[in-house]
């Protein structure tokens, strides 16, 4: 499938001299360069050969330029799943694969990775970030960035900085001490910027930090990022996240996105003429845009290239490997796993997530996947290969926040899965003679129409009719839900079931521009085809944020409504009929989990979530997998681990508290009056739980295996060290079990006596072995430099990093709680650095 960029033919471009080019630009052209051309391109200056660069989301895939009905793409596991791999080499391969995929989409700049800190399980986009620990986040991001940029594609780290929640995301001020900012929230960014292969771009957050917007923050951009860390790349805003003219230019924000300009443009030209910004300020910003163009030119991606899918078989193999690497084995108390086909002759797959592919968390990570594999399909496929011919299914209930997108039960007039869309430039209800101006078939009923529609044909104020044939599988009551960036009603056989036009309420769909979902119920008969119609009206003057190409957004879905006890009763009956159960659940299936675990003790619970969830039934479960969101191959990743094709080697990149109230940020999360106070200070995640000795459900770094590993010959290169020295931790890891597998060696450091309170353990090194066969060993070395021992001191006229002389403890373990050896080190003198 190929989609060409509208009205812009593809053409190669060449490296050019930066200073010479700047000298040829007029002031108006310089201003033009500092904002985007459109949603996904920078502004070209064709007069002197400056091309438009194409940018694309997102963290775990390359969407291309189309939110709506885009070119199908590979979807890797969400970032928490990638973080669970604890595998730098693998993150490099994922980054490189996304670099290749970027080329197929004609993309020069990938808007990834996201390295914000997992401050709370309640963070709406927590799945987009790797970890609660800045060292793990920064280390994995380094490898990912190097992989992307090895293909000549720019990586863009985001969101700089402290953008950890969705509540009032575009205005909230993240308020914290300088020490907290430096040690926790800036640390991952610092690690990637100071890497041997730093990213070529960085994106600012929407939020404020200590009262100042990130895009206007002279301290964050100029003092820290460009000054202390020496960043030479481009700084861009998040989409519609530029809030000022002169302040953002002077702070160092190079590029306003998207385009055309909403804040800069003519207003920036006026500011330049009036002396509110200097010519040097403008030239410095232009220089960084031009440098980025030169950086990506060797990729060979032409300007305005057509978009294509990447059907490389090697990419599919990597996707499958990524899905299994994202899985963490949390419990295997009776060694039910891996499932043994010589013992297990029948299986039931139960749960609302079993026949849906939870590939990602949405938002900027949303894309149209090239294919998906559900857990049920993958388990049935593997079971058949192993001679297990009986695989039963029960839904067990509903587990959605929004009505689920319909699948094969909804079809367009040509018989394909989806709906027919017909657009009008006048109201067809008021004018029966109104002629349709555009028709297409949509493959999904979640339609963010920000792009990929002929906006020169469809007026900004438009009307849409979405039609399809809905054929339910069961006779039951069904609930339909509708949300829209505008007004929308849903009809079944001419009867209005959902009214979301009379009084739509503000909601959080479509990046906050959509209405709250309105619901309506109707009883339908199995096998009968019903005419489904949604009437939608979009008026751009009614939405806060609207691109010139946007025609708003429409989402509608449906679910079968049955009493909970009926759903659970059916699941329990199916569970009792088989040798083993695989229960696939998400965020809200606790009652179902408890019932199925009681019905069949041979139940493997598979939890798919982007961040930690409470598990009140966990004591009943003997077998438990945390699968996160697994990408295209989510189903096969789960199946490969269940049947032992892959020995799980994932480790939790964040702590799982027993209750959400146990999380250290809980008393302050969300904020009020435009401010959220980071009252937990540096004691984020496991740092807090270790300091107060609070029990957790599963600790940071935890994960089991189908085999066991022994540690021997554990040593450190020296027990005394100075400012210029490094300490090497060495350990021999041996597979002491009967199955091949991989181990993750983790190194934590504790400052025994400090002038400030410090956490009992802080991750400062890790390494993952190759696959070790039974009896096989690998020598692992982890180097600790001065950064492993320092903290940020921001009082007594000291505002810099310091490592204080004295005693340090170094812990070497398989997890945070499974420490195999420890050493006492002595730092011979105190030293400081910036």
N, C-alpha and C positions, 0 to 999 in steps of 0.2 A: 504493500500500500504506500502511495506517495502523495504528499500534499505539497504544492509549491507555495512559497510566500507570495501573497497577493501583490501583483503589479511590480515586483522587484526581481528581475532575472538574476540568476546565480552568476557570480564572476569572481575569479581569484583576485587576491590582493598581495601586495609586496611590502617588505620592510622599508621604512623611510627614515630619514634623519629627523630627529625630534626637534632640535633647535631651529633648523632650517624651516621645518614645517610650521612651527609656531610663528616664525617671523612673517610667513605668508598669509596668516589668518587675519581676517578683520575682527574687530571686537564683537560684532554681531555673530560671526561664525564661532568664535570662542565660547560665547554664551550658549549657542546652540548645542555645542558638544557636551556641555555640562548637565544636560538632561537627556532622557531617552527619546528615541523617535516614536516609539509606541510601547506596548506592554512588554515586549520581549526583545527589543533591539535598541542599541545606542544610535545616536544621530550621526549620519555620514555627512561629509563635506566633499561632494563629488568633484567640485572644481579643482581640488588639488589631491584627489585620490585617497581621502580618508574614508575607509569603509565603515559600514554598520556592523557591529558585533551582535551576535545572537546569544542571549542568556536563557537559561532554563532551570526550573526546579527539577529535581529536588534531592533531598538527602539520600534516598535509597532507590532512585531511578532517574531517568531523563525523560521528562514529559514532552519536551519540545515546546512549540509555541502555541499549543492548543489545549486549553482546559477542557473544551467541549468537543467530544468526538475526535480526540487527537489520534495521532499515529500510535498504534500499539507499541508498548515498551516493556523492557525487562524490569521487574520489580524485585529488588533484594530485600532481605529482612529489614524491618525498621531498626533504628539506631540502637535501641536497647538490646535487640537480638544480636546485632553485630558486636555490640559491647560485650555480650555474654561469651563471645568466642575467646576473649583475652588473647588474641592472636594477631600480632603486628603483620606477619607475613601474609596472612589471609586478607587483612584489611587493605594491604597494598594491591592484592589481586582484584579485590572488589573495586577499588578505586580505578585501577587500570581498565577493567571491564566497562566501567561507567564512562571512562574517557573514550573508549572505542564506540560505545553507544552514543555518546555526544556527537561524534563525527557523523554517525548515521542520521542524526537529527539536524545536522548543520549547525550545531551549537559550539560556540567558542568558549563560553563561560558557564560552568556548572555552579549553581547556587547551593553549595554544600561543601563541607559538612556542618551540621549544627552541633555546637559544643557547649551549650548552656548547661548549667548544673541541675541535676535532679534534686531540687531542694525539697520537694514534697510529692507524694503519690497523687495529689490532687492537681498537679500541673497539667493543663489541657493538652499540651504538646510534649509531654514528657517522653513519649515514644520516639521523638525526633532526636533526642540527645543520648549520648552513650552511657553516662554514669553519674553517680553522686560524688565521685572522686575526681578532682581535677587532673591528677597525675595519670590515671587510667584514660580519661577522656583525651587529654592532650597527646598521650603516647599513641593511641589508636588513630587519632586524627592525623598525626604526622605521617603515618604509613598510608592512610587513605589519600591524603593530599599528594604525596609523592607518586602514588599510582595514577591518579587522575592526570597530573601534570607531566608524567612520563609520555603521555600521548599528545602533549602540546596543548592540552585544554586547561584553562585556568580554573582552579578551585577557589571557592569563596567561603571562608569561615564566617559563621553567624551564630547568634545575633549579639553583637558587641554593644553592651554587656549587661548581665543581670536581668535578662528577659525570661523569667521563669514561671509566668502565670498568664492566664487568658483574661482574667477579670480586669477590665479597664486597661487592657494591654497597651493601647496606643497613647496613654497619658499617665499611667501610674508611675510614681517615683519610688524606686527601690532604694531605701535608706539603710545605710550600714556604716560600720567603722571602716577606716582605711585599711586596717589589718585584714578584716574580713574580705573586703574587695580584692585586696592583693593576693591573699593566700588561697582563697577559694574560687572567686568568680572570674578574676583576671588570669589565674594561673594557667588554665588550659590554653587560653589564647596566647599567653606568653610562650608556652612550650612550643606551639606551632610556628609562631612568628620568628622565634630565635632558633628554629631548626635549620639544618644544613640546606633543606629545600623548602623554604617558606611558601605559603600560598601567595598567589598573585593578586588576590582581591580579598576584601573583608566587607561585611555588611553590618551596618549599625542597627541597633534595636529600636523599636518604637518608643520604648519607655524613657523615663528620666532616671538618672542616678544621682541621689542626694540633691534632687531638685532641678537638675539641668538635663535637658533632652540629650540623648546620646549623639544625635546628629549635630548638635550645637556645642558639644562638650570639648572645649579646647584642651582641658587636662587629659581626657581619655584619648583623644585622637592625636593631638600634636605633642603634648608632653610625654605621655607614656608610649603610645603605639609607634609614633614616628621618631620621637626623641630617644627615650630609654631603650626601646627594643629595636630601633633602626629599620622599621618597616618601609619598604620602597614601593609597595604596590598601590593598588587603587582602593579607595574607600567609597562604597556606594550606600545609599539609603535602602531600608526595607521599602516595600511597595507602598507608596503614599505616606512614607515616613520621613519626609523632609518638611520641617515646620518653619523654617526661616530663610531669609535671603542672605544678608550679610553675615549673620552669626555662623551659619553652617559653612560658608565659604572660608571665613577666617579660621574656623576650628579645624578645617582640613577635610570636609566632606567633598569629594570630587564629583560625584555623579548623583543627580536626583533621578530616581526611578519610581514608576514607569514614566513614559512620555505619552504625549507631548507635555511640556512643562506645566505644572500647576502652581508652583511657587516661584521658580526662577524665570526663565524666558525673558520677556520684556521688562519685568520688574528688576531682574538682575542687571540687565543692560542699563536701566535707569540708575541703579545703585552704583554701578561703575562710573557713569558720567558724573554722579553727584559726589563721588569720592568716598562713599560708604564702604566700598571695597577697593583695593588697589589693583593696578595692572599686574603687579607681582603675584598677588593672591590668585587672580584669574589664571595667569600663566602657569603657576604651580599646579593648579587643579587640572588644567588642560594637559600639562606634561604627563601627569599620571594616567590619564585616559589614553594618550598616545603610546605610552610605554606598555600598557596592557595590550594594545593592538599589536605592537611588535612582538610581545611575548607569545601570543597565540598564533601569529602568522605561520610559523613552521609546521603547525598542525596540518596544513594543507586544506583546511575547511574553507571553502569559498564564501564570499558574502552572499547572503540570501539564498542559501542552498536549499534544494528540495529535501523534504523529510522522509525518511524511510525506516522501516522496522529492521531490527537486527536479528536474523534467524540463525545465527551461528550456533551449531550444536555444542561447541565448547562453552558458550555462554550458558546454555541450559544445564550442563554438568556443574558449572560453578554455582548456579542458582540452587541446585539441589544440595550441593555441599554446604552452601550458606544456610539453607533452611535447617539442616541437621546440626550445624555448628551453633545455631542460635538457641538450642534446646538445653535446658539444665535439668539433670536428674536430681530431684529433691528428696525422694524417698524410694527405697526398694527393700523394705524390711523383711519380706519373706522370699526375696529373690524371684518374684513372679516375672520380672523382666530380665533379659529379653523373653518375649513370649515363645514358648517351645511348641512347635507344631506336632511333636510326638505326644504331647500331653493335652494341648489345647486343640480340640476338634471343632469347636463352635465359638463364635464371637458375636457379641452385639456391640454396635457403635451407637452411642446414645448422646444426645445433647443438641441444643440449638445451634452450636457451632460446627456440628459434624458434617453437614451438607452445605456449608458455606465456607468460602476461602477467606480467612482473615489475613489478608496480605499486608496491610499497612494501616496507619491510623488516620489517614485523610489529611485535610489542610493542604499545606504546600507540598506534602509528600504524595498527594493524590495523583493518580495517572490511570490511563487505560491500559491494563496489562495485556501483554501479547497472548497469554493463556493463564489459567489458574488450575490448581489441583486441590480438591477438597480433601479433608481427612478421611471421610467415608470412602470416596473413590480410591484413594491411595491404599487404604487398609484392605479394601475388598480386592484390589489388584494384587497386593502382596500375599494376601491369604490364599488366593487361588493358585499362585505360583508355588506356595508351600503345601498345597493339598488340603487346605482348610476350606471346605466348600460351603459352610453355613455361616453367613454373615448377615445378621439381622440389624434392623434400624428402628429407633424410636426418637422422636424429636424431644420429648420430655418437657417442653415449655417454650416460652418466648423469652428472649434476653436482649431486647433492643431498646435503645433510647428513642430512635425514630423508626417509623414503620419501614420494614425491610424492602429494599428494591426488588420488584418482582423479577422472576427468571423466565423459564420457558412457558409459564402459564399466561404470559402477556406477549402477544405477537402483532406485528404490523400487517398491513394488507397483503404484502408479498409473502407472508408466512415466516419471515425472520423474527427472531426474538428482539423485541423492542416496540417502538411506537412511531406512527407517522406524525410528523410535525408540519403544520401549514401556517405560514406567517401572513399577516395582513397589515396594511398601513392605515386602515380605518376599521372601525368596529363592525364586524360582520353581523352582530345582533341588531345593531341600529340600522345598518344598511345591508339589506339582503342581497343587493347587487354588488357588494364589495368583492373585488377580485383578489385571489391569493397572489402574493408576490414571490413566494419561495416555498419549496417543499423539500423535505428530506426525511430519512428514517434514522431515528436515534437508537443506539444500542443499549442505552440505560435511561432510567427515569430520574437520575440525578444530573441535572443539566445546568452547569454554570456557564452561561452564554456570554462570557467575557470576550470571546474571540471565535474564530473559525466560522463566522457567519458573514454573508455578503452585506456588510453594513452600508454599502453604497446603494443597496437595493431595499433593505429593510430599514424603515425610518427608526430613529431613536425611540419615539413613542409608537409602540407597535402592539399587535394582538396576535395571539397564538392559540391554535387548536391542536391538542395532542390526542390522537385517536389510536385505539387498539382493540383487539379481541382478548378478553380475559376469561380463561377457562379454569375454574378451580378444581383441585384434585379431590376435595372432600366436600360433602354437604355440611355446611357449618355457617356460623356467623363470621363475617370478615370485617376487619377494621382497616379503613383507608386513612392515610395521613397526607396532608399537603402543606408545603412551605414554599414561599416564593419571595423574590425581590420585586414585589408588585402585588397584584391581586389575582387570585386563582380559585376556581371552584371545580369540583370533581363530580361527574355524573356517571351512573350505571344505568344503561338502558333508558336514558333520558331523565332519570330521577336524580336530583341533586343530593349527594351523600355527604359531601364536605363543602362548607361555605367558609372560604378564607378570603373573601372579597369585601364583605360588608364592614368588617372591623378587624383587619389584620393587626396583630400585636407584634412589636419588635422582638426578634429572636436572634440566634447566633449562627444560623446557616449562612453560607456564601460570604464568609469572612465578616459576619456581623451585619450584612445588608439585607438578609432575608428575614421573613416573619417567623413567629413562633408556629410550630406545626399544629394545624387544626385537624381533628379526628372526626370520623363518622363511621357508623356501622350499618351493615346490611347483610341479610341472610341470602346465601347463594347455594345453588345445587351443583353437585359434582358432575363434571363432564359437559355441562351446558356452557356455551360461549355467550358472553355478555359484551355489549358495546360499552367500552370505556371511553369517556371524553373528559379532558381537562381544558377549561377555558382560562387563558392567562392574559393579563394586560400588564405591560411594562411602561412606566413613565419615568424617564431618567431624572426628572426634577424632584422625585420623591425619595431618591436614594442619596445617602450621604457621600458615597464614593462611587463614581461611575466613569469608566473609560469611554472615549468616543466610540469605540467599537463594541461596547457592551450592550447586550439586550437583556441584562438581568440574569435571573436564575430561577429555575423551577425544579422542585423535587416532590415526587409522590411515591408512596409505597403502600404495602398491604401485608397484613398478617392474619392468620386464622385465629379466631377467638374461641377458646375452650376454657372451661374451668381448670384452674391449676391442678386440682385433684385428679381430673381426667388425664391430663398430660402426664403427671407423675405416676398415676396408676398404670398407664400403658407402659411407661418406661420400666417400672418395677417388674411388671409381668414379663417383659422381654428379657430383662436382666436375669431373671430366675431360670430362663430356659437354656442358658449357654454356659460354657466352661469359663469364659472370661469376658469382661466388659471393658470397653474403652469409652470413657465418659469425657466428652470434649465440651468444655464450658468456657465462658468468658468472664464478664464482670458481675453478674447478678443471678447465679443459679444455685444458691446455697441450699435451698429446700430440696431441689432435685438431687444434688450431690449427696446429701445426708440420706435420702431414701434409697438411692441406688447402692450406696456403700453398705447399707443394712441388708439389702436384698441379695447381694453377691459379694462375698469377701474378696474374690479375685477381680477386683476393679482397679483399673489404671486410670487415674484422673489426669487429664491433660488440660492445663489452664492456658488460654490464649489471652494475653493482656499486654499492654505496652508498658505498664508500670505496676508496682505491687498492688495486690488486692488482699482483702481479709479472707481467711479460710476457716470459718467457725467449725467446719466438719473435718479439719485436718487430722485430728487424732484417730478418726475412723479409717483414714486412708493409709494403706500400707505401701502403695505405689503411686508416685506423683511426679509429673513432668511439668516444668514451666516452659511453654513454647514461644512466648512473646508473639510478634506478628512476623510470619515467615516468608513473605514474598510469594512470587509465582508458584514456587514448589513447596509451599507450606505443608500441604498434605503429605507429600512424599518424605519431607524432612521428618515429620512425626512418625510415619510408618517405618522409615529406615531405622529409627531409634527403637521403636516398639519391638521389632522383630530381630534386632541385633545386627542388621546390616552395617550400622554405624554404632560404635560405642560412644555414648555421649561424653563430651569433654568440656561442656560449657560451665561457666562459673557466674554466679550472680554479680552483675555490675552495680548493684544497689541493694541496700538492706530491705528485707520484707518485715515490717513491724507487725505485731499481733493485731493491733488496732490502729486505725488512722490517727487517733488521738495521741498515740505514742510518738509520732513523728515530731522531732524537735521544732519544726516550723509551725506546727498546728495552731498554737495560740495566736500567731501573727499572720497566718497565711490569708491572702486576699486583700487585706488592708482596708482603710477607710479614709475618706476625705482626700483622696488622691495620693496617699502615701501608704506603703507597706514596709513595716519595720522588720529587718532581718535580725530579730532578737536573739536567735540561737548563736549568733556570731560565727566563729570558725567551727563550731561544733555541729556540723552538718552530717546527717546520715550516721554511718558507723562511728564517727568521731564522738558523737553524742552518746550513743548506746554503750560504747566502751567506757566513756567517762563516768556515767552514772550507773553503770553495771545493770542496765535494763535488758531484760530478756526479749529477744526478737523471735519471730516465726522462723526466719532463715537469715543467717548473717551475710553481710557483704563478703564476696569472694567464695561463697559456698557452692558446692556441686559435687555430686557423687559420680561413680563410674561402675561399669560392669566388671572391672578388675581392681587390683590394689597396687599401691606403689610404696616402695621403701626408700628412705633417704639415708645416705651414708656419706662418710668422708666430708662432712659439712665443715667448712672453714672460712675464715676471713684472711685477707692478705696481710693485714696489720691490725694490731689493737690500739695503736697510736697513730694519729694523722694530723697534718697541718693544713693551712688554707689552700695550698697548691696540690694536695694529695688526693688520690681516689682510693676507695676501699673496694676490693673485689670479693664478693660472696660466692663461694664455690660449693657445689653439692652434686653428688652422684645419685641419679634417680633410677631405680630399678623396678621393672614390672614384676611384682611378686605374685600376681594372679595367674589365671589360665586363659586370658583373652587379651588380644592386642588393644592398646589404648594410649591416650595422651594425658599427660599431667601438666598442671599449671603450678609453677613454683612462685610463691609470693613472698616479698621481703618488706617488712614493716620496721619503722624506726620510732624510738621514743627518747625524748630529751629528759633525762632523769631529774636535773635541777635547772630551772629556767626562771628568769625574771618575770615572765608572763606565763599564765596557765596554758599548757599545751595538751593536745590529745594523748591518750595512753598509747595509741598506735596510729601511724600514718603510712599509707602505702607509698613506697619509694622505689620499688623495682619489681619486675615480674618477667617470667619467661615461660614459654610453652614448649614442651618437648615435641619431637616427631612421634609418630606412632611406634610404640615400643611393643614388641612381641614378648610373650611370657619368658622371663629370665633375662631379657635384653635391658641394657643400661645406657644412659646418656649423661655425660658430664655437662652441667649447666653452670654458667658464670653470669653474675649480675653485678654491674659496676655502679657504685654509689659515689657521686661527686659532692661538692660542697652544697649543692642545692638540696640534697637529701637531709641536711641537718639544720637548715635555717628557718627563720620565721621573720615576719615583717614587724618592725618596731616603729610605732608612730606616736611616741610620746617622749618627753624630756628632750625636745629639740632634735630627736633622731627620727628620720623618716626614710628608712631604707632597710634592706634585708640584713640580718645579722645571724651568725652562728656563734653561740657562746661557748667558751672553753668549758671543759668538764666532761662528765660521763654521758654516754648515749648507749641505749640498748638496741640491738638489731635482732629481729625475730625472723626466722625462716620457717615457712609453713606451706601446707597444702591449701589452707583457707585461713581466714582471720582467726578462727577459733581452734584450728588444728595446727599448732606450732610444733615443729619437729626439733628445732634447735634455736638457741639464743646466745648472743655474745655481748660482752661489755667492751665498748670502745672509748678512747679518750681523745678529745680534741685538745690540742696543746695550747692553742691561743684563740682569742676571740677575733673575728674579722667581719667586715661589712662589705656590702656591694649594692649596686643599683640594678 
